[in-house]
Amino acid sequence: MNILHIFKNTNEKFYNPFISFINEQFNPNDHYFMIEKYTDNNKEKNFAENVELVYKRKYLKMIKRLYTSDKIILHSLMSPRVMIILFLQPWLLRKTYWTIWGSDLYHYKFRQRNIKSDIYEIIRKKIIKNVIGLITHIKGDYELAKKWYGAQGKYYYSFMYPSNLYKDYSLNKVINQNDKIYIQIGNSADPSNNHLEVLDKLLRYKDMDIEIICSLSYGDKVYAKKVINYGSENFGDKFVPITEFIPFDKYLDILAKIDIAIFNHKRQQAMGNITTLLGLGKKVYIREEITTWQFCVDHDLKVYSANGSYEDLFEKMDEMIKRKNVKNVKNRFSEEKLVEDWNAIFKGDS
């Protein structure tokens, strides 16, 4: 079996752990990773032998790999160049699988409306309609791909990346020496987090002993600055932005001290954060109308509605509900389950 994985270089926090996971759990000789990068300034980085960076002049090598591979797995559909290659050679879609990230699917709904975007949608629709498989743990996203793009490929369940695994973290390491309540807002500097709306709803609690933690280390820098200014003006030093990328173990330390997390996205997003926090027994708010809500219902995970005014924000979770969330995340998001899911994808339709 010869399987080609294609990533964009901007997705480093996902592809590095994933490559390690695949090379450890499967035969590395069966997998090849091509990471699309637009500028040639990363050659000094050490990668595994089955990893290659793709620059402008290397797309012919990518095309050759597309033909010699038994399966092609696209890790998101946000690369115009790869989309054009597949659009012009549609027979390759008979062996192509798409891992749905969210932003690539919801481009349909949130894209800027102009001629260029309309043309890009024509290209995307042909690709999404004809890929042989769609990979996601959010069944609702698969249904939206069928509704919006006429997708005909088979549905494969997988929570896709090690970032979504259950984290066996001892909360005894977290020492709170006061009664401060730690509140996380969003997961990135993407405007889809709708931070300002959340901050407005939290204004009534500004005089309480709270700390608002806001991860803005990747995404739209202009938007991040706007959020930081707004948060600081209204909450002072109770608003703590995270603006630099930090290693995952350090980020996990931050998640472990969170009491309440609010994800105000109006589309599926931040699943790694959500499952990690639920697995740590935290109180999580998401919007009811997004596919993530039904995902949590289907997986018997208790979450709270971010649609209202957060009147129940400081009500403590029932300990039985908390323990059930932890147990369900542990059982459903284990490394063994992730290996099983990917094994089914690699062996399916061979």
N, C-alpha and C positions, 0 to 999 in steps of 0.2 A: 504493500500500500504506500502510495506517495501522495501526501496531503500538503497543500500549500495554504499557509495562513497569511493574510495581508492586513497590516495595521498602518495607521498613520503615526508618525513620530510623536505627535502631540499627546498621544495616549500612553505615555511611558509608564505611568503608575499602574496601568492595567497589563501592558504587554510584558513587562519584566517578570512579575510574579507568575504570569500565565506560561511564559516560555519555560521557566524553571519547573513549574508544575508538570507540563507536558513531557519535558525531557526526563523528569524523575519517575513519572508514573507510566509512561509509554516508551516505545522504542524511538529514540531520537532520530534514527535513520529513516523513519516513516514520515517525519515532519520537517517542513522547511518554512522559515518565517521571513517574509519580506516586509520591511518597515519603510514606508514611503516618507521621504524627507525632501523638502524643497531646496534646502541649502546644504552645501558640502562643508559643514563645520563640526562634524561629530565623528570623524574617522578614528580619533584616538581612543574612543570608548571600546572596552572589551566586551565582545558578545560571544555566545556559544558558536560552535562551528556551523550550526544549521540556521544561522541568522545572517541576513544581509540587508544593509541599508540601500534604498533605491533612490537615486538622484535622477535628474532629467535625462542624462545620457544613458541611464541603465534601464529604461523602460522596455527596450528590446529584450533584455534578459528576463524581465518580468513576463512579457508576452510568451517567450519560449517556455518558461516555467508553467504558465497557464495551460499550455498545450500538453506538456509532459506529465502534469499532475493528474492523479486519479480523482481527487476532490479539491475544490477551492473553497476556502472558508473566509468570507469577508467579515472582518471585525469592525462593524459599523459600515454605513453607506454614505460617508461624508467626503469621499475623495472624488472630485470631478474627473481627474485623469483616468482613474480606474473605471469609473462609470462609463466614460466615453469608449475606452478599450472594449468593455463588455457589450456596450450598445452596438458597436460596429461588428462584433463577432458573437452574435447571440447564441450560437451553438455551444459556446462555453458555459452558458447558463444551465445546461443540462447536468452539470456536475458541480454547480455552485450553490453554496449555503450562505445564508445571511444571519449573523448574530445581531439581533435588534437591540440597539443601545437606548433608544428613546428619542434623543435629539434627531437621529436620522429618520425615524418614523414620523415624528411630530413636525418635521420640516413641512409636511403637507399643510399643517394648520397654522404654523407660526412664521412661515417664510415671508420675506418682503415680496410684494406683488409687482413684478416688472417683466419685461420681455425676456431678459436673461434667465430669471427665475422660472418663468413659464417653460422655456426651452429645456431647462435642467429637469423640470418635473416630468416632461415627456420622456426624457432619457431614463429617469428613475422609475417611472411607471412601467416601462418595458422590462427593466431589470427585475423589479420586485415581483411583477406578474409571473415571470418565467423562471426564477430561481427554483431549484429542486427542493430546497428545505429552508425553513425559517426557525431559528433557534432563540428561545427566550423562556424565562420562567414565568412571564406574565401572559397568561392565555389571552387576556383582553387585548394586548398589543398585537398578537397574531390575528385576532378577529378584526382589529382596525386595519391591518395590512390587507386583509381580504376585502373589507368594505371600501377603503379608500383607493386601493391600487389593483384590486382584482387578483390578489396573490393566489396562486394555485398550488404552491409547494406544500410539502408535508410539514406538520408541526412537530418540532422536537423540543421536549422540555429539558432545560438545563439552566442552572443559575450562573453558568458561564465562567466566572472568574474567581480566583482564590480570595479576592477582596470581599466576596459575599459569604465566605465560610464562617461558621460559628467560631467565635473567639473565646477560648478557654482562659478567661482572665479572672484572677482573684481580686475581688473588690476590697479585700482586706488591705490591699496596697494603697487604697484611696483613703486618705486621712483628712476629714473635714474638721477643722478645729473651731468651727462656728456653725451657725444655723443658716448660713447663706444658701440661697437656691440658685443653682446653675442652670441657665436656659440656653440651649443651642438654637440658632436660627439658620436654616438652610445648610447647603453643603458646598457652595461655590459662588463665584462672582457672576454667575449667569443671571440676567434679569428675570428669568422664569422663576427664580426663588421668591420673587415678590417680597423682598425684605421690608420695604418701607410700610407696606400694609400691615405686616406683623408688628413692627415697631410702634405704629400708631395705636394698635390694639393693646400694646403693653404699657402705654404711657400711664394708664391708671395705677400701675404698680411701681412706678419709678422711685417712689420713696421707700419701698420695701428693701429688705436686704437681699438683693439679687445681683447676679452677674450675667450679662448677656454675651455669649461667645458666638462669634460670627466668622466662619471660615471663608475667606476671600482670596485664597492663595492662587487660584487659577480661574480663568474666565476673562470677562470684560473689565479691563483696568479702569476705564473711565467710570463705569457703573460702580465698581468697587469703591472708588474715591467718593462717589455720591453717597453710598451707603455709610461709609465711615464718617463723613461729615455730618450726616443726618443723625446717626447713632450717637456720636460724641456730643452734638449740640443738645440732644434731648435727654441723654442718660449719663453724660460725663464719663467718669472713669469706671462706671458700671458697665459700659459697653467696651468689649475687648475684641478687636478684629484680629484675625490670623491672616497675615498678608504674605508670609513666606512659606514655601513648600517645606513640610517637615516629614521625617521618616515615619512609616506607618506605626511602628511601636510607640513612638512619641505621641502620635495622633490618637492611638488607642488609649493612652494615659488620659488624654483630654476627654474622650468619649466616656471613659469610666467614671469621671466625676460629674458628668451631666446628670441632672435630675429630670429635666423636661426638654424635649426636642420638638421643634415646630418646623415642618416642611410644608411651605405654602405653595408648592408647585401646582400648576394647573395642567400638568402632564406627568407621565411616569418619569421619575428621576430619583436619584439618591438612594437606590435600593441597597447598596452596600452599607451606607450609614444607617438606614432604617433597620435592616436585619441585625446589624451589629449591636445597635442600641437596644433592640428588643431582646436580643440574646444576653444582654447585660442587665435585663430587668428594668429598663428605663421606660418612662412615660413618653409616648410618641404621638404627635398630632400630624395628620395628613388630610388632604381634601377628599371628600366623599365621592366626587364625580370622576376621579381619575382611576385608571385601571389598577393602580397599586392598592386601592381600598379593597377591591374585590379579591385581589391576590391575598391580602391579609385574611379576609373572610375565609377563602378557600383553604388556607393553611392554618386556620384556627389560631390566629394571632390577634390579640386585642390591641386596637389603636383607637385614637380619639379624633374627633372631627375638628379640623382646622377652619371649617367654614364659618363658625360662629364668632363670639366675642371672648372666648376663653374664660368664661365665668367659673369653670370647674378646674382651672389651671393648677391650683395649689391643693386640690383634693388628692390625698394619697391613694396610690393604686392598692387594690386589694392584694394581699400577699399571695393568695392562691392564683389569681390571674397573672401576677408577675412571674410566679414559678412555672406556670403553664406556658407562658411565652418563652421563657428560657429553655424549657424542655423541648418545645416544638421546634425552635430554631436549632437547637443542638442536634435533634434527630433528622431534620429535613435539610440542613445545610452542613452536612459533614463532608470531609474530604472523600470518604468512601463513596458517598452519593454523587459527588462531582465526578469522580473517576467513572462510575457506572454510567452517568448521563453522557459523558463525552465518548465513552467506549461504544455506546449505542449509536451515536452519530457517526463515528469513524467507520463502524462496521455496517451501518444501514445502507440499503440501496447499492451495495457493492456489485 
